[in-house]
Amino acid sequence: MDLLEAVHTRRSVRAFRDEPVPGELLERVLDAARQAPTAGNLQAWSVAVVEDAGTQEGLAMAALGQGHVAGAPVDLVFVADGERSAAKYGERGRTLYALQDATIAATHAVLAAHALGLGTCWVGAMREGDVEGLLGVPDGHRVVAIIPMGYPADGSVDTSRRPLESFLHSEGW
Ligand SMILES: Cc1cc2nc3c(=O)[nH]c(=O)nc-3n(C[C@H](O)[C@H](O)[C@H](O)COP(=O)(O)O)c2cc1C
């Protein structure tokens, strides 16, 4: 699958087969995340791989009871390292670049997973403090997304997009 096909056919998956993600595929997904552009190439992000059923239940609770977080064979928790970016870029690094670094890395992971036949769903609704406590996320870091990942159980729901013109402003607003 080429990149544009992956971009166009990816949709959120919220039901997963009871089948583990092979280690080799997990590695390829994480390596795709590692290739993401980052501010100043500081790579101010990290990811926790969570496969323990009890921890996944805890993540699902922190994500306001979203069942797909516990129902996936693995969750990837992407975290921004604000201090790493702040060391070079100050407040803008802490409050913006680190979040962008982690977000782009997670996007790479989501698209790579899809290209490899895996489904994911971006989960942003969560009590961040609960996730931090559960995973022991260090101070100065911020959880950006939980990404449940696994083989899709059934067809995902197709979603539409606004027409391109509605995003565009020619030469400004
Ligand atoms: C920042 C962000 C937060 C999201 N949070 C959740 C979430 O908490 N739970 C969920 O099931 N989906 C969540 N989604 C997935 C969106 O609902 C989904 O991407 C959107 O409806 C478009 O559908 P598609 O991904 O199938 O194209 C989130 C997506 C983004 C980008």
The ligand as an SDF file (V2000), in Angstrom:
LIG
                    3D

 31 33  0  0  0  0  0  0  0  0999 V2000
   -7.5870   14.5100   18.8120 C   0  0  0  0  0  0  0  0  0  0  0  0
   -8.5000   13.3260   18.5860 C   0  0  0  0  0  0  0  0  0  0  0  0
   -9.1740   12.7660   19.6610 C   0  0  0  0  0  0  0  0  0  0  0  0
   -9.9800   11.6490   19.4720 C   0  0  0  0  0  0  0  0  0  0  0  0
  -10.5370   11.0370   20.5600 N   0  0  0  0  0  0  0  0  0  0  0  0
  -11.2490    9.9070   20.3960 C   0  0  0  0  0  0  0  0  0  0  0  0
  -11.7210    9.1880   21.5210 C   0  0  0  0  0  0  0  0  0  0  0  0
  -11.5020    9.5650   22.6710 O   0  0  0  0  0  0  0  0  0  0  0  0
  -12.4160    8.0450   21.3060 N   0  0  0  0  0  0  0  0  0  0  0  0
  -12.6430    7.5570   20.0390 C   0  0  0  0  0  0  0  0  0  0  0  0
  -13.2580    6.5000   19.9250 O   0  0  0  0  0  0  0  0  0  0  0  0
  -12.2150    8.2240   18.9420 N   0  0  0  0  0  0  0  0  0  0  0  0
  -11.5120    9.3660   19.0930 C   0  0  0  0  0  0  0  0  0  0  0  0
  -10.9820   10.0070   17.9990 N   0  0  0  0  0  0  0  0  0  0  0  0
  -11.2260    9.4510   16.6410 C   0  0  0  0  0  0  0  0  0  0  0  0
  -12.2020   10.3190   15.8450 C   0  0  0  0  0  0  0  0  0  0  0  0
  -13.5000   10.1410   16.3570 O   0  0  0  0  0  0  0  0  0  0  0  0
  -12.1340    9.9260   14.3650 C   0  0  0  0  0  0  0  0  0  0  0  0
  -10.8230   10.0740   13.8750 O   0  0  0  0  0  0  0  0  0  0  0  0
  -13.0570   10.7900   13.5040 C   0  0  0  0  0  0  0  0  0  0  0  0
  -14.4010   10.5720   13.8580 O   0  0  0  0  0  0  0  0  0  0  0  0
  -12.8990   10.4990   12.0170 C   0  0  0  0  0  0  0  0  0  0  0  0
  -13.1160    9.1160   11.7900 O   0  0  0  0  0  0  0  0  0  0  0  0
  -12.0030    8.1940   11.0970 P   0  0  0  0  0  0  0  0  0  0  0  0
  -10.7920    8.1790   11.9890 O   0  0  0  0  0  0  0  0  0  0  0  0
  -12.6390    6.8490   10.9950 O   0  0  0  0  0  0  0  0  0  0  0  0
  -11.6900    8.8020    9.7740 O   0  0  0  0  0  0  0  0  0  0  0  0
  -10.1720   11.1140   18.1690 C   0  0  0  0  0  0  0  0  0  0  0  0
   -9.4660   11.6620   17.0940 C   0  0  0  0  0  0  0  0  0  0  0  0
   -8.6290   12.7380   17.3040 C   0  0  0  0  0  0  0  0  0  0  0  0
   -7.8170   13.2750   16.1420 C   0  0  0  0  0  0  0  0  0  0  0  0
  1  2  1  0
  2  3  1  0
  2 30  2  0
  3  4  2  0
  4  5  1  0
  4 28  1  0
  5  6  2  0
  6  7  1  0
  6 13  1  0
  7  8  2  0
  7  9  1  0
  9 10  1  0
 10 11  2  0
 10 12  1  0
 12 13  2  0
 13 14  1  0
 14 15  1  0
 14 28  1  0
 15 16  1  0
 16 17  1  0
 16 18  1  0
 18 19  1  0
 18 20  1  0
 20 21  1  0
 20 22  1  0
 22 23  1  0
 23 24  1  0
 24 25  2  0
 24 26  1  0
 24 27  1  0
 28 29  2  0
 29 30  1  0
 30 31  1  0
M  END
$$$$
